[in-house]
Amino acid sequence: MYSSSWSDLAVCKKCGADLFQKDANIVCVNCGEDHSSLQKWFVVTDGKLLDDPSIIGQISTPSELSIGPVKEFYLPAIQDAGIKLDDLRILEIGSGVGNIAYGFSKVAKPLVYLATDAYVQLLDVLRTNLDQFGLTESVGWVAGLNADLEIALQPKKFNVVIGHSVLHHVLDYKTLIKRLNGLLDTPGVMLFAEPLRDGWAYFLTIVKLILTQSDIFQISETSKTILAYMENNLSQRITRADDREFLSTLEDKHIFALDDLRGLASRKDWDFIRRN
């Protein structure tokens, strides 16, 4: 058993000090703040979670299809970073209802798997799913985490940070990466899978072709409206990539070029890994 209490993983959301557990109570050793309100899951950000899962259609359902990305991308990259598979301590950002967690539960045996999400409605489902995957308490943990806020977790408790199609939802993703990097043990690795601008640019070209040749393609007015919205949304996100005020109004904020993430990963002591 690697972690027997939230006091092993989290810190005080108010002052950042350690927590201790006595009976059913979890209390800050410094300011005395009571953190005992945990039930099935815990909140590790000092602020509000999100109430409306307006991106719910983008959340994948756990299935056998989850195994492929874990076996073909995540595990090889983790091993490349010098991490032994019998010492997996994973923090996942934006877990949804456990798609990637399911894959790890089938091909590895993590010592710790902390699955997080910003949407409060998903957390109970996530807790139930982790139990069904065999990632039960003391191995599988669930926490509410709003990526735009501070993260109240113990440093060095995790050696793998994963985010699958999450960073582009976070306005200040550079600050998030810096905070996550500060939590990593050594050796440690952060792995983010993101849709890239190259693919979207190709898609946008196809959309524009269809719209300009709508008579040939014989699409409905409803389809035209949807495609026109997508063209406008994608075009604006590309041309206004530095307009933080505009991006803050969107759910899907960024469309990353490969060099955007390569630049972050090439910082000192960070290794860039790309697998096609």
C-alpha positions as CSV (number, residue, x, y, z in Angstrom):
1,M,0.0,0.0,0.0
2,Y,1.7,3.2,-1.2
3,S,-0.8,5.8,0.1
4,S,-3.3,5.2,2.9
5,S,-4.7,8.7,3.2
6,W,-5.2,11.9,1.4
7,S,-2.7,13.3,3.9
8,D,0.0,11.3,2.0
9,L,-0.9,13.0,-1.3
10,A,-2.4,16.4,-0.7
11,V,-1.4,19.6,1.1
12,C,-3.5,22.3,2.7
13,K,-5.3,24.4,0.1
14,K,-5.2,27.4,2.3
15,C,-1.5,27.6,3.3
16,G,0.2,24.7,1.5
17,A,1.4,22.9,4.6
18,D,1.2,19.2,5.2
19,L,-1.9,17.5,6.4
20,F,-2.3,14.8,9.0
21,Q,-5.1,12.3,9.5
22,K,-6.5,11.4,12.9
23,D,-9.5,9.1,12.9
24,A,-11.8,10.4,10.2
25,N,-10.4,14.0,10.3
26,I,-7.8,15.5,8.0
27,V,-6.3,18.7,9.4
28,C,-3.5,21.1,8.3
29,V,-0.5,20.9,10.6
30,N,0.1,24.6,10.2
31,C,-3.1,26.6,10.1
32,G,-5.5,23.9,11.5
33,E,-7.8,24.1,8.4
34,D,-10.2,21.1,8.4
35,H,-10.0,19.1,5.2
36,S,-12.3,16.3,6.5
37,S,-15.1,16.8,4.0
38,L,-13.8,14.2,1.6
39,Q,-16.1,11.4,0.7
40,K,-15.5,9.6,-2.5
41,W,-13.2,12.3,-3.8
42,F,-11.2,15.3,-2.7
43,V,-10.7,18.8,-4.1
44,V,-7.1,19.7,-4.7
45,T,-7.5,23.2,-6.0
46,D,-8.3,26.3,-3.9
47,G,-11.3,27.5,-5.8
48,K,-14.4,26.4,-7.6
49,L,-14.8,23.4,-9.9
50,L,-16.9,23.7,-13.0
51,D,-20.6,23.0,-12.9
52,D,-21.6,22.7,-16.6
53,P,-19.9,19.9,-18.5
54,S,-20.4,21.7,-21.8
55,I,-17.6,19.6,-23.4
56,I,-19.3,16.4,-22.4
57,G,-19.5,15.2,-26.0
58,Q,-15.7,15.2,-26.1
59,I,-15.3,12.8,-23.2
60,S,-14.5,9.3,-24.3
61,T,-16.1,6.2,-22.7
62,P,-13.7,3.7,-21.3
63,S,-13.3,0.7,-23.6
64,E,-10.8,-1.7,-25.1
65,L,-9.8,1.1,-27.5
66,S,-8.2,2.8,-24.4
67,I,-5.6,0.1,-24.3
68,G,-3.8,0.9,-27.5
69,P,-2.6,4.4,-26.7
70,V,-1.4,3.2,-23.3
71,K,0.6,0.3,-24.8
72,E,1.9,2.1,-27.9
73,F,2.5,5.6,-26.6
74,Y,2.4,6.1,-22.9
75,L,4.3,3.0,-21.6
76,P,7.2,3.2,-24.1
77,A,7.6,7.0,-23.4
78,I,7.5,6.3,-19.6
79,Q,10.2,3.6,-20.0
80,D,12.3,6.0,-22.2
81,A,12.3,8.4,-19.3
82,G,13.9,5.8,-17.1
83,I,10.9,5.0,-15.0
84,K,10.3,1.4,-14.0
85,L,6.9,0.0,-14.7
86,D,6.7,-1.4,-11.2
87,D,7.0,2.1,-9.8
88,L,4.3,3.9,-11.7
89,R,2.8,6.9,-9.7
90,I,0.5,8.6,-12.1
91,L,-1.3,12.0,-11.9
92,E,-3.8,12.4,-14.8
93,I,-5.2,15.8,-15.6
94,G,-8.6,15.9,-17.1
95,S,-9.5,12.3,-16.7
96,G,-13.2,12.6,-17.8
97,V,-14.8,9.3,-16.7
98,G,-11.6,7.2,-16.8
99,N,-10.7,6.4,-20.4
100,I,-6.9,6.4,-20.0
101,A,-7.1,5.0,-16.5
102,Y,-8.9,2.0,-17.9
103,G,-6.0,1.4,-20.3
104,F,-3.5,1.6,-17.5
105,S,-5.5,-0.8,-15.4
106,K,-5.3,-3.4,-18.1
107,V,-1.6,-3.3,-19.0
108,A,0.1,-2.0,-15.9
109,K,-0.2,-2.0,-12.1
110,P,0.3,1.6,-10.9
111,L,1.2,2.1,-7.3
112,V,-0.8,5.3,-7.4
113,Y,-3.2,6.6,-10.0
114,L,-4.7,10.0,-9.2
115,A,-7.4,10.8,-11.7
116,T,-8.7,14.4,-11.7
117,D,-11.2,16.5,-13.5
118,A,-12.6,20.0,-13.3
119,Y,-16.2,19.0,-13.7
120,V,-17.9,18.1,-10.5
121,Q,-20.6,16.0,-12.2
122,L,-17.9,13.6,-13.5
123,L,-16.1,12.8,-10.2
124,D,-18.6,10.3,-8.8
125,V,-18.7,8.5,-12.1
126,L,-14.9,8.5,-12.2
127,R,-14.7,7.1,-8.6
128,T,-17.1,4.3,-9.5
129,N,-15.3,3.5,-12.7
130,L,-11.9,3.3,-11.0
131,D,-13.3,0.8,-8.5
132,Q,-14.6,-1.3,-11.4
133,F,-11.2,-1.1,-13.2
134,G,-9.6,-2.5,-10.0
135,L,-7.9,0.9,-9.2
136,T,-9.5,0.8,-5.7
137,E,-8.8,3.0,-2.7
138,S,-5.1,3.2,-1.7
139,V,-4.2,2.8,-5.4
140,G,-6.8,4.7,-7.4
141,W,-7.7,8.2,-6.2
142,V,-10.1,10.8,-7.5
143,A,-9.8,14.5,-7.1
144,G,-11.4,17.7,-8.3
145,L,-8.8,19.8,-10.0
146,N,-9.4,23.1,-11.9
147,A,-6.3,23.4,-14.1
148,D,-6.5,27.2,-14.0
149,L,-5.9,27.2,-10.2
150,E,-3.1,26.3,-7.8
151,I,-2.6,22.5,-7.3
152,A,-2.5,21.4,-3.6
153,L,-0.6,18.2,-3.9
154,Q,2.6,16.9,-2.3
155,P,5.7,17.2,-4.5
156,K,7.7,14.1,-5.5
157,K,4.7,11.8,-5.0
158,F,4.2,11.3,-8.8
159,N,6.7,10.3,-11.5
160,V,4.2,10.5,-14.4
161,V,1.9,13.3,-15.3
162,I,-0.6,12.6,-18.2
163,G,-3.0,14.8,-20.0
164,H,-5.0,13.5,-22.9
165,S,-6.5,16.3,-25.1
166,V,-6.6,18.6,-22.1
167,L,-4.0,21.4,-22.5
168,H,-5.9,23.2,-25.3
169,H,-8.7,23.8,-22.8
170,V,-6.4,25.6,-20.4
171,L,-5.9,29.3,-21.0
172,D,-2.5,29.6,-19.2
173,Y,-1.2,26.2,-20.1
174,K,2.4,27.2,-19.6
175,T,1.8,28.0,-15.9
176,L,0.0,24.7,-15.5
177,I,2.9,22.8,-17.0
178,K,5.3,24.6,-14.7
179,R,3.2,23.7,-11.6
180,L,3.0,20.1,-12.7
181,N,6.7,19.9,-13.3
182,G,7.2,21.0,-9.8
183,L,5.3,18.0,-8.5
184,L,7.4,15.4,-10.4
185,D,9.8,13.0,-8.7
186,T,13.1,12.2,-10.4
187,P,13.1,10.5,-12.9
188,G,9.8,11.9,-14.0
189,V,8.0,12.6,-17.2
190,M,5.0,14.6,-18.4
191,L,3.1,13.3,-21.4
192,F,0.5,15.3,-23.2
193,A,-1.5,14.2,-26.3
194,E,-2.9,17.1,-28.1
195,P,-4.6,17.7,-31.5
196,L,-2.2,19.7,-33.6
197,R,-2.7,22.6,-35.9
198,D,-1.3,20.7,-38.9
199,G,-4.2,18.3,-38.9
200,W,-6.8,21.0,-38.2
201,A,-5.4,23.1,-41.1
202,Y,-6.0,20.2,-43.4
203,F,-9.5,19.8,-42.1
204,L,-10.1,23.5,-42.4
205,T,-9.1,23.3,-46.1
206,I,-11.6,20.5,-46.7
207,V,-14.3,22.5,-44.9
208,K,-13.7,25.6,-47.0
209,L,-13.8,23.5,-50.2
210,I,-17.1,21.9,-49.2
211,L,-18.6,25.3,-48.4
212,T,-17.5,26.9,-51.6
213,Q,-18.7,23.9,-53.7
214,S,-21.9,23.2,-51.7
215,D,-24.0,22.6,-54.8
216,I,-21.6,19.9,-56.0
217,F,-21.4,18.2,-52.5
218,Q,-25.2,18.6,-52.0
219,I,-25.1,19.3,-48.3
220,S,-28.1,20.4,-46.3
221,E,-28.5,23.9,-44.9
222,T,-28.0,22.5,-41.4
223,S,-24.7,21.0,-42.4
224,K,-23.7,24.3,-44.0
225,T,-24.4,26.1,-40.8
226,I,-22.4,23.6,-38.8
227,L,-19.4,23.7,-41.2
228,A,-19.5,27.6,-41.4
229,Y,-19.4,27.7,-37.6
230,M,-16.4,25.3,-37.5
231,E,-14.6,27.3,-40.2
232,N,-15.1,30.5,-38.3
233,N,-14.1,29.0,-34.9
234,L,-11.0,27.3,-36.2
235,S,-9.9,30.3,-38.3
236,Q,-10.3,32.7,-35.3
237,R,-8.4,30.4,-32.9
238,I,-5.5,30.2,-35.3
239,T,-5.4,34.0,-36.2
240,R,-6.1,35.2,-32.7
241,A,-3.9,32.7,-30.9
242,D,-2.3,35.5,-28.8
243,D,-5.6,37.2,-27.8
244,R,-6.1,35.9,-24.3
245,E,-9.3,37.9,-23.8
246,F,-10.9,36.2,-26.8
247,L,-9.5,32.7,-26.0
248,S,-10.9,33.0,-22.4
249,T,-14.5,32.9,-23.8
250,L,-13.9,29.6,-25.6
251,E,-14.0,26.0,-24.4
252,D,-11.4,24.8,-26.9
253,K,-8.9,27.6,-26.6
254,H,-5.7,26.7,-28.3
255,I,-4.7,24.9,-31.5
256,F,-1.1,24.0,-30.9
257,A,1.5,23.9,-33.6
258,L,4.1,21.2,-33.0
259,D,6.8,23.8,-32.2
260,D,4.6,25.3,-29.5
261,L,4.9,22.2,-27.4
262,R,8.4,21.4,-28.6
263,G,9.5,24.8,-27.3
264,L,8.1,24.0,-23.8
265,A,9.6,20.5,-23.8
266,S,13.1,21.7,-24.9
267,R,13.6,23.7,-21.7
268,K,16.4,22.7,-19.5
269,D,16.0,19.2,-18.0
270,W,13.0,18.5,-20.1
271,D,13.1,15.9,-22.9
272,F,10.9,16.1,-25.9
273,I,9.4,12.8,-27.1
274,R,7.3,12.5,-30.2
275,R,5.8,9.3,-31.3
276,N,3.8,9.1,-34.5
